[in-house]
Amino acid sequence: MYIPFEEMAETSRVWVYQADRLLSENDKLRLSAKCNSFLQQWAAHGQSLKSSFQIAHDKFLIISADESFNQASGCSIDASVSLIKSLEQELNINFFDRTKVCFLIDGKVIDFPMTGIKSNVEDGKITESTLTFNNLVSDIKAFNENWKVEAKNSWLKRYFQ
């Protein structure tokens, strides 16, 4: 069962999918329609999952499930991954490319290849205070508080020492 993202409990589990390109308005409409339809019927062992999604910064698809209502099972999580893979095919997007790191620079999301992080730090394109995205947050509370963090407070801190 779908509910608005802002109504999800802070303890709700989240999965953050980073697109390999910015999402167009058409992409966002199609993503929204498919996610809404999927989440309306998403279930674990026949029990509805209270769930939601949001699209952020034209780059990220965030799916959430309130496991205090019903726990997501391995099969239900697999079903959500299948949804993402079908969206990839339909929209020619890669949501599973882990070789790029996104930063919020001058209000825009910019991604850099992991192999170029050091040189971008040296060139001053990425500073200690540049916001980066921690896509490994586990729940909505962490998403709200720690999804966007300064580079110096992330795994990138080693580049500033």
N, CA, C and O of each residue as an XYZ file, in Angstrom:
644
protein
N       0.844     -1.171      0.000
C       0.000      0.000      0.000
C       0.889      1.233      0.000
O       1.806      1.364      0.811
N       0.597      2.121     -0.920
C       1.366      3.344     -1.066
C       0.848      4.418     -0.115
O      -0.360      4.609      0.021
N       1.768      5.115      0.540
C       1.429      6.309      1.316
C       2.457      7.390      0.967
O       3.557      7.062      0.521
N       2.129      8.650      1.158
C       3.096      9.714      0.842
C       4.394      9.559      1.647
O       4.375      9.168      2.814
N       5.501      9.871      1.006
C       6.818      9.686      1.610
C       6.935     10.416      2.945
O       7.491      9.878      3.903
N       6.413     11.636      3.010
C       6.540     12.430      4.241
C       5.731     11.853      5.395
O       5.905     12.279      6.537
N       4.849     10.893      5.122
C       4.068     10.247      6.175
C       4.682      8.935      6.652
O       4.139      8.287      7.547
N       5.794      8.543      6.070
C       6.455      7.307      6.478
C       7.116      7.495      7.846
O       7.624      8.571      8.159
N       7.100      6.438      8.647
C       7.748      6.466      9.959
C       9.255      6.649      9.790
O       9.834      6.190      8.804
N       9.887      7.318     10.750
C      11.340      7.529     10.697
C      12.127      6.225     10.666
O      13.255      6.181     10.176
N      11.525      5.168     11.190
C      12.212      3.876     11.236
C      12.045      3.075      9.946
O      12.587      1.977      9.821
N      11.297      3.621      8.991
C      11.074      2.924      7.724
C      12.393      2.738      6.975
O      13.228      3.640      6.899
N      12.544      1.550      6.433
C      13.741      1.199      5.681
C      13.751      1.949      4.346
O      12.697      2.180      3.755
N      14.942      2.328      3.872
C      15.061      2.993      2.581
C      16.113      2.325      1.705
O      17.095      1.753      2.178
N      15.861      2.426      0.422
C      16.815      2.009     -0.607
C      16.964      3.187     -1.549
O      15.981      3.690     -2.092
N      18.212      3.626     -1.740
C      18.480      4.786     -2.596
C      19.135      4.281     -3.883
O      20.166      3.610     -3.854
N      18.510      4.620     -5.004
C      19.026      4.255     -6.320
C      19.455      5.528     -7.036
O      18.669      6.462     -7.201
N      20.716      5.547     -7.457
C      21.301      6.704     -8.128
C      21.334      6.436     -9.634
O      21.931      5.459    -10.086
N      20.694      7.303    -10.393
C      20.677      7.158    -11.852
C      22.014      7.606    -12.443
O      22.716      8.439    -11.869
N      22.343      7.046    -13.578
C      23.602      7.414    -14.227
C      23.480      8.673    -15.081
O      24.439      9.089    -15.731
N      22.297      9.271    -15.071
C      22.083     10.535    -15.779
C      20.935     11.261    -15.090
O      20.202     10.670    -14.297
N      20.785     12.535    -15.395
C      19.661     13.283    -14.846
C      18.367     12.778    -15.468
O      18.324     12.410    -16.642
N      17.322     12.769    -14.663
C      16.026     12.296    -15.114
C      15.251     13.433    -15.758
O      15.164     14.529    -15.203
N      14.691     13.169    -16.925
C      13.865     14.162    -17.609
C      12.483     14.191    -16.958
O      12.153     13.334    -16.138
N      11.695     15.174    -17.329
C      10.316     15.231    -16.818
C       9.548     13.981    -17.225
O       8.784     13.436    -16.428
N       9.742     13.525    -18.452
C       9.079     12.311    -18.919
C       9.537     11.097    -18.114
O       8.723     10.254    -17.738
N      10.844     11.008    -17.850
C      11.376      9.916    -17.018
C      10.695      9.914    -15.659
O      10.271      8.869    -15.165
N      10.595     11.097    -15.059
C      10.013     11.194    -13.715
C       8.536     10.817    -13.719
O       8.061     10.182    -12.778
N       7.811     11.195    -14.751
C       6.404     10.802    -14.856
C       6.269      9.286    -14.976
O       5.421      8.682    -14.320
N       7.098      8.678    -15.804
C       7.035      7.224    -15.994
C       7.485      6.490    -14.736
O       6.876      5.493    -14.348
N       8.555      6.979    -14.094
C       9.004      6.384    -12.831
C       7.900      6.460    -11.780
O       7.615      5.478    -11.095
N       7.288      7.620    -11.660
C       6.232      7.814    -10.667
C       5.061      6.877    -10.908
O       4.545      6.269     -9.970
N       4.647      6.759    -12.146
C       3.511      5.886    -12.457
C       3.834      4.435    -12.144
O       3.025      3.736    -11.533
N       5.012      3.976    -12.557
C       5.393      2.571    -12.331
C       5.599      2.285    -10.839
O       5.159      1.250    -10.339
N       6.264      3.198    -10.134
C       6.505      2.993     -8.698
C       5.197      3.009     -7.925
O       4.983      2.170     -7.050
N       4.321      3.957     -8.237
C       3.047      4.038     -7.546
C       2.253      2.752     -7.744
O       1.706      2.200     -6.790
N       2.194      2.282     -8.979
C       1.471      1.049     -9.291
C       2.082     -0.146     -8.550
O       1.358     -0.958     -7.974
N       3.401     -0.248     -8.565
C       4.080     -1.354     -7.888
C       3.828     -1.312     -6.380
O       3.490     -2.329     -5.775
N       3.995     -0.135     -5.779
C       3.878     -0.025     -4.325
C       2.445     -0.240     -3.844
O       2.236     -0.666     -2.708
N       1.468      0.045     -4.681
C       0.064     -0.204     -4.298
C      -0.161     -1.688     -4.005
O      -0.979     -2.036     -3.154
N       0.562     -2.561     -4.708
C       0.346     -4.003     -4.540
C       1.537     -4.737     -3.910
O       1.508     -5.961     -3.780
N       2.597     -3.990     -3.513
C       3.804     -4.618     -2.961
C       3.452     -5.342     -1.672
O       2.807     -4.777     -0.789
N       3.877     -6.589     -1.567
C       3.536     -7.399     -0.395
C       4.685     -8.335     -0.059
O       5.536     -8.635     -0.896
N       4.685     -8.787      1.192
C       5.631     -9.793      1.668
C       4.806    -10.936      2.257
O       4.078    -10.749      3.232
N       4.925    -12.098      1.667
C       4.168    -13.271      2.121
C       2.670    -12.971      2.212
O       1.994    -13.367      3.162
N       2.178    -12.265      1.203
C       0.756    -11.960      1.133
C       0.297    -10.798      2.001
O      -0.879    -10.436      1.968
N       1.192    -10.213      2.771
C       0.856     -9.081      3.639
C       1.318     -7.782      2.988
O       2.477     -7.654      2.593
N       0.408     -6.823      2.879
C       0.742     -5.535      2.265
C       1.905     -4.865      2.980
O       2.052     -4.958      4.199
N       2.726     -4.188      2.187
C       3.806     -3.375      2.744
C       3.410     -1.916      2.662
O       3.038     -1.422      1.598
N       3.491     -1.236      3.782
C       3.273      0.217      3.797
C       4.547      0.815      3.207
O       5.626      0.706      3.790
N       4.409      1.445      2.052
C       5.603      1.846      1.322
C       5.403      3.162      0.587
O       4.287      3.657      0.430
N       6.527      3.706      0.144
C       6.494      4.972     -0.570
C       7.745      5.108     -1.422
O       8.639      4.263     -1.389
N       7.784      6.185     -2.179
C       8.967      6.510     -2.966
C       9.017      8.017     -3.156
O       8.030      8.726     -2.961
N      10.178      8.474     -3.534
C      10.321      9.856     -3.973
C      11.466      9.918     -4.968
O      12.364      9.076     -4.970
N      11.411     10.925     -5.804
C      12.488     11.208     -6.747
C      13.127     12.492     -6.254
O      12.436     13.485     -6.027
N      14.436     12.479     -6.088
C      15.132     13.648     -5.537
C      16.216     14.128     -6.491
O      16.934     13.329     -7.091
N      16.320     15.426     -6.617
C      17.376     16.087     -7.386
C      17.452     15.594     -8.837
O      18.514     15.670     -9.454
N      16.365     15.101     -9.376
C      16.344     14.584    -10.756
C      17.409     13.513    -10.981
O      17.860     13.313    -12.109
N      17.813     12.824     -9.914
C      18.935     11.884    -10.015
C      18.718     10.613     -9.186
O      19.266      9.559     -9.510
N      17.929     10.711     -8.128
C      17.800      9.615     -7.178
C      16.360      9.133     -7.075
O      15.421      9.928     -7.046
N      16.207      7.823     -7.022
C      14.918      7.197     -6.738
C      15.051      6.548     -5.368
O      15.906      5.686     -5.165
N      14.214      6.957     -4.439
C      14.260      6.442     -3.071
C      12.973      5.674     -2.821
O      11.876      6.207     -2.987
N      13.117      4.418     -2.420
C      11.973      3.573     -2.082
C      12.046      3.283     -0.589
O      13.128      3.091     -0.034
N      10.891      3.254      0.049
C      10.836      3.044      1.492
C       9.741      2.048      1.861
O       8.696      1.981      1.214
N      10.003      1.282      2.905
C       9.005      0.354      3.452
C       9.000      0.466      4.966
O      10.052      0.422      5.603
N       7.818      0.610      5.537
C       7.662      0.693      6.990
C       7.593     -0.731      7.543
O       6.541     -1.370      7.518
N       8.720     -1.209      8.036
C       8.788     -2.593      8.509
C       8.165     -2.775      9.889
O       8.098     -3.900     10.383
N       7.713     -1.703     10.520
C       6.961     -1.873     11.764
C       5.522     -2.294     11.442
O       4.812     -2.812     12.304
N       5.111     -2.071     10.220
C       3.775     -2.471      9.752
C       3.815     -3.931      9.296
O       3.059     -4.760      9.803
N       4.678     -4.242      8.360
C       4.980     -5.600      7.897
C       6.408     -5.595      7.389
O       6.822     -4.649      6.718
N       7.161     -6.628      7.696
C       8.558     -6.686      7.282
C       8.689     -7.081      5.825
O       7.990     -7.970      5.340
N       9.597     -6.405      5.135
C       9.921     -6.780      3.763
C      10.711     -8.085      3.808
O      11.645     -8.228      4.597
N      10.336     -9.016      2.971
C      11.024    -10.309      2.906
C      12.030    -10.283      1.759
O      12.055     -9.353      0.954
N      12.847    -11.310      1.705
C      13.798    -11.426      0.599
C      13.099    -11.399     -0.742
O      13.556    -10.744     -1.679
N      11.989    -12.112     -0.832
C      11.234    -12.153     -2.097
C      10.642    -10.794     -2.443
O      10.632    -10.405     -3.611
N      10.151    -10.069     -1.447
C       9.570     -8.755     -1.737
C      10.661     -7.764     -2.134
O      10.442     -6.918     -3.001
N      11.828     -7.861     -1.510
C      12.950     -6.989     -1.892
C      13.398     -7.333     -3.308
O      13.693     -6.440     -4.102
N      13.448     -8.626     -3.624
C      13.783     -9.041     -4.991
C      12.796     -8.461     -5.994
O      13.179     -8.048     -7.088
N      11.527     -8.432     -5.613
C      10.503     -7.869     -6.505
C      10.761     -6.384     -6.749
O      10.578     -5.896     -7.864
N      11.187     -5.664     -5.710
C      11.473     -4.235     -5.896
C      12.700     -4.042     -6.786
O      12.740     -3.112     -7.592
N      13.692     -4.908     -6.646
C      14.877     -4.835     -7.513
C      14.477     -5.133     -8.958
O      14.995     -4.513     -9.887
N      13.566     -6.071     -9.148
C      13.065     -6.365    -10.494
C      12.370     -5.147    -11.089
O      12.503     -4.869    -12.281
N      11.627     -4.421    -10.256
C      11.003     -3.176    -10.714
C      12.075     -2.213    -11.215
O      11.946     -1.648    -12.301
N      13.124     -2.026    -10.431
C      14.192     -1.089    -10.798
C      14.849     -1.535    -12.105
O      15.112     -0.712    -12.983
N      15.110     -2.823    -12.232
C      15.729     -3.335    -13.461
C      14.813     -3.133    -14.666
O      15.296     -2.833    -15.758
N      13.516     -3.291    -14.490
C      12.597     -3.059    -15.617
C      12.560     -1.577    -15.975
O      12.455     -1.227    -17.151
N      12.646     -0.707    -14.976
C      12.703      0.732    -15.235
C      13.986      1.095    -15.984
O      13.978      1.954    -16.866
N      15.076      0.436    -15.626
C      16.337      0.670    -16.334
C      16.171      0.376    -17.825
O      16.568      1.171    -18.676
N      15.578     -0.777    -18.121
C      15.382     -1.173    -19.519
C      14.461     -0.200    -20.247
O      14.758      0.239    -21.358
N      13.352      0.128    -19.616
C      12.351      0.984    -20.236
C      12.873      2.384    -20.512
O      12.563      2.969    -21.550
N      13.663      2.928    -19.590
C      14.107      4.318    -19.682
C      15.567      4.478    -20.103
O      16.070      5.596    -20.212
N      16.240      3.356    -20.339
C      17.660      3.382    -20.700
C      18.476      4.148    -19.661
O      19.220      5.077    -19.975
N      18.305      3.720    -18.412
C      18.991      4.316    -17.260
C      19.688      3.184    -16.512
O      19.210      2.050    -16.505
N      20.815      3.496    -15.885
C      21.474      2.521    -15.014
C      21.363      3.035    -13.582
O      21.905      4.087    -13.243
N      20.650      2.277    -12.745
C      20.523      2.628    -11.326
C      21.517      1.858    -10.450
O      21.515      2.020     -9.229
N      22.361      1.029    -11.054
C      23.261      0.182    -10.275
C      24.738      0.454    -10.563
O      25.586     -0.366    -10.212
N      25.062      1.575    -11.186
C      26.452      1.942    -11.453
C      27.043      2.537    -10.180
O      26.680      3.643     -9.777
N      27.937      1.813     -9.560
C      28.532      2.258     -8.292
C      29.908      2.894     -8.492
O      30.662      3.069     -7.535
N      30.232      3.238     -9.748
C      31.557      3.794    -10.023
C      31.585      5.319    -10.006
O      32.634      5.924    -10.228
N      30.427      5.945     -9.742
C      30.370      7.403     -9.702
C      29.857      7.872     -8.342
O      29.019      7.229     -7.710
N      30.386      9.006     -7.922
C      29.992      9.620     -6.656
C      29.351     10.967     -6.982
O      29.897     11.755     -7.755
N      28.199     11.219     -6.390
C      27.487     12.473     -6.644
C      27.796     13.509     -5.572
O      27.985     13.199     -4.395
N      27.839     14.749     -6.033
C      28.072     15.900     -5.167
C      27.043     16.965     -5.498
O      26.556     17.045     -6.626
N      26.719     17.779     -4.508
C      25.832     18.912     -4.713
C      26.705     20.159     -4.773
O      27.216     20.625     -3.755
N      26.866     20.689     -5.981
C      27.753     21.832     -6.212
C      26.942     22.940     -6.880
O      26.371     22.745     -7.952
N      26.900     24.099     -6.235
C      26.128     25.239     -6.754
C      24.686     24.849     -7.062
O      24.119     25.273     -8.069
N      24.101     24.038     -6.184
C      22.706     23.650     -6.316
C      22.426     22.581     -7.360
O      21.270     22.232     -7.598
N      23.475     22.059     -7.983
C      23.299     21.035     -9.013
C      23.999     19.748     -8.583
O      25.055     19.778     -7.950
N      23.385     18.613     -8.942
C      24.018     17.325     -8.672
C      24.990     17.037     -9.807
O      24.620     17.010    -10.981
N      26.236     16.825     -9.425
C      27.297     16.511    -10.386
C      27.930     15.209     -9.934
O      28.240     15.032     -8.756
N      28.122     14.296    -10.884
C      28.792     13.057    -10.506
C      30.192     13.014    -11.105
O      30.443     13.482    -12.215
N      31.090     12.431    -10.315
C      32.467     12.246    -10.729
C      32.790     10.761    -10.637
O      32.323     10.080     -9.723
N      33.587     10.253    -11.578
C      34.030      8.858    -11.445
C      34.873      8.714    -10.174
O      35.639      9.610     -9.818
N      34.721      7.597     -9.512
C      35.508      7.364     -8.282
C      37.003      7.516     -8.553
O      37.749      8.001     -7.703
N      37.430      7.100     -9.737
C      38.854      7.172    -10.071
C      39.347      8.611    -10.211
O      40.555      8.850    -10.202
N      38.429      9.575    -10.341
C      38.833     10.966    -10.495
C      38.649     11.817     -9.248
O      38.869     13.028     -9.286
N      38.249     11.197     -8.144
C      37.990     11.969     -6.919
C      39.245     12.724     -6.467
O      39.185     13.924     -6.198
N      40.364     12.031     -6.385
C      41.589     12.659     -5.888
C      41.966     13.878     -6.719
O      42.294     14.924     -6.160
N      41.925     13.763     -8.029
C      42.306     14.897     -8.877
C      41.294     16.039     -8.756
O      41.679     17.206     -8.835
N      40.014     15.728     -8.567
C      39.013     16.787     -8.393
C      39.168     17.489     -7.051
O      38.851     18.673     -6.938
N      39.644     16.788     -6.042
C      39.960     17.422     -4.760
C      41.174     18.330     -4.944
O      41.172     19.479     -4.501
N      42.201     17.811     -5.595
C      43.416     18.600     -5.822
C      43.125     19.854     -6.653
O      43.743     20.896     -6.437
N      42.190     19.755     -7.598
C      41.829     20.892     -8.445
C      40.859     21.858     -7.760
O      40.540     22.912     -8.310
N      40.386     21.496     -6.554
C      39.477     22.356     -5.814
C      38.020     22.246     -6.239
O      37.186     23.017     -5.766
N      37.694     21.309     -7.119
C      36.301     21.117     -7.525
C      35.489     20.484     -6.393
O      34.288     20.723     -6.259
N      36.170     19.677     -5.586
C      35.560     19.063     -4.404
C      36.345     19.543     -3.200
O      37.558     19.347     -3.125
N      35.654     20.176     -2.249
C      36.301     20.656     -1.031
C      35.745     19.889      0.163
O      34.825     19.082      0.026
N      36.311     20.148      1.320
C      35.834     19.497      2.548
C      34.363     19.756      2.792
O      33.663     18.894      3.323
N      33.882     20.924      2.416
C      32.493     21.292      2.697
C      31.528     20.964      1.549
O      30.327     21.207      1.668
N      32.034     20.422      0.458
C      31.152     20.022     -0.648
C      30.241     18.902     -0.168
O      30.694     17.918      0.417
N      28.951     19.069     -0.425
C      28.013     18.035     -0.012
C      28.080     16.838     -0.952
O      28.141     16.986     -2.172
N      28.069     15.658     -0.358
C      28.006     14.415     -1.106
C      26.824     13.618     -0.579
O      26.252     13.954      0.457
N      26.465     12.573     -1.286
C      25.288     11.784     -0.934
C      25.708     10.429     -0.391
O      26.471      9.700     -1.025
N      25.201     10.103      0.785
C      25.449      8.808      1.405
C      24.268      7.896      1.055
O      23.276      7.846      1.784
N      24.383      7.188     -0.052
C      23.289      6.346     -0.521
C      23.143      5.056      0.273
O      22.295      4.224     -0.050
N      23.953      4.882      1.299
C      23.874      3.685      2.138
C      23.042      3.902      3.394
O      23.015      3.038      4.271
N      22.363      5.041      3.495
C      21.501      5.269      4.665
C      20.475      4.139      4.726
O      20.037      3.625      3.697
N      20.099      3.761      5.950
C      19.258      2.566      6.101
C      17.796      2.853      6.393
O      16.934      2.014      6.135
N      17.511      4.029      6.927
C      16.114      4.333      7.270
C      15.831      5.817      7.021
O      16.735      6.589      6.700
N      14.584      6.193      7.172
C      14.195      7.575      6.864
C      14.862      8.581      7.797
O      15.230      9.674      7.365
N      15.020      8.229      9.052
C      15.709      9.137      9.978
C      17.126      9.421      9.472
O      17.543     10.577      9.396
N      17.857      8.369      9.131
C      19.218      8.544      8.607
C      19.190      9.275      7.264
O      20.063     10.095      6.981
N      18.197      8.979      6.450
C      18.055      9.667      5.172
C      17.888     11.172      5.401
O      18.560     11.981      4.763
N      16.999     11.534      6.305
C      16.746     12.951      6.582
C      17.945     13.657      7.194
O      18.180     14.834      6.920
N      18.701     12.951      8.018
C      19.802     13.576      8.752
C      21.168     13.403      8.114
O      22.039     14.256      8.282
N      21.371     12.307      7.379
C      22.723     11.972      6.932
C      22.852     11.582      5.474
O      23.896     11.075      5.065
N      21.817     11.806      4.681
C      21.950     11.470      3.263
C      22.892     12.451      2.579
O      23.773     12.047      1.820
N      22.708     13.729      2.844
C      23.608     14.753      2.317
C      24.565     15.131      3.436
O      24.149     15.616      4.488
N      25.846     14.903      3.198
C      26.856     15.204      4.214
C      28.046     15.912      3.563
O      28.313     15.749      2.373
N      28.734     16.683      4.359
C      29.960     17.310      3.856
C      30.981     16.211      3.579
O      31.064     15.224      4.309
N      31.749     16.398      2.525
C      32.740     15.389      2.120
C      33.674     15.024      3.277
O      34.063     13.864      3.419
N      34.032     16.007      4.098
C      34.955     15.743      5.216
C      34.333     14.817      6.269
O      35.051     14.234      7.081
N      32.999     14.682      6.257
C      32.304     13.818      7.215
C      31.850     12.507      6.584
O      30.973     11.826      7.115
N      32.447     12.161      5.457
C      32.091     10.933      4.751
C      33.349     10.089      4.536
O      34.428     10.425      5.024
N      33.193      9.011      3.812
C      34.339      8.162      3.493
C      35.390      8.929      2.678
O      36.522      8.466      2.540
N      35.022     10.094      2.140
C      35.944     10.909      1.344
C      36.944     11.687      2.198
O      37.851     12.323      1.662
N      36.785     11.640      3.522
C      37.653     12.446      4.412
C      39.134     12.149      4.198
O      39.976     13.015      4.438
N      39.456     10.966      3.760
C      40.870     10.608      3.561
C      41.556     11.487      2.520
O      42.780     11.616      2.529
N      40.776     12.095      1.623
C      41.349     12.964      0.613
C      41.706     14.348      1.143
O      42.341     15.135      0.441
N      41.304     14.651      2.374
C      41.539     15.967      2.943
C      42.537     15.935      4.087
O      42.728     16.953      4.751
N      43.161     14.832      4.332
C      44.104     14.713      5.462
C      45.527     14.962      5.015
O      46.449     14.903      5.829
